[in-house]
């Protein structure tokens, strides 16, 4: 899943990005409200972490503009301000949740996962089934038949990208875009490394290579 952090406190933004990346998310970071609005409107994000006090355009206005444009991406607002009025204003503009600084990182992650679970339950099932393979996107656990398969955060993220459109071809570029952040300029063959790891753990027959196009997850 892909997250956008809009936060002008650069040290905090970097710390959050590192932590959430370790949780298995692809994370993009911007430090300006106008850029955040543009990126959230143009990008395909599963959740936005949005500070209120931002240069260019404050978080309230960013949130209101996204909702006015019909963008329903979950928004978790972050602010150093406190008080019921500020919270009400944030929620009135369309935010889904609100967290006051300083906050516990553990609480932040819990809020992020809760919002993602809520969105999943409102739409498609959070459990993706491909043959006897079950990918639980809420608990981030994988089962092959009755046996649980332990995956790293990045392995799970790659598998999720293949499981959502199961049976369809997913390109290497698509996996890079959603599992690694937009600024990743390393070796694109990193995708092959993770696909190989998944094949070792799940069985090679489950992930087919479509030469020149990408990969396809099929029933084993």
TAJO-V873416 format. One record per helix or strand of 2 or more residues. SS is the DSSP state (A for helix, B for strand). FROM is the first residue (numbers start at 1). TO is the last residue. If there is no record, write none. Layout:
BEGIN
ss->SS from->FROM to->TO
ss->SS from->FROM to->TO
END
This chain:
BEGIN
ss->B from->2 to->6
ss->A from->10 to->22
ss->B from->26 to->30
ss->A from->33 to->42
ss->B from->47 to->51
ss->A from->59 to->68
ss->B from->74 to->79
ss->A from->84 to->92
ss->B from->97 to->100
ss->A from->105 to->122
ss->B from->127 to->130
ss->B from->133 to->136
ss->B from->141 to->144
ss->B from->147 to->149
ss->A from->153 to->164
ss->A from->172 to->179
ss->A from->190 to->202
ss->A from->204 to->206
ss->B from->207 to->210
ss->B from->214 to->217
END
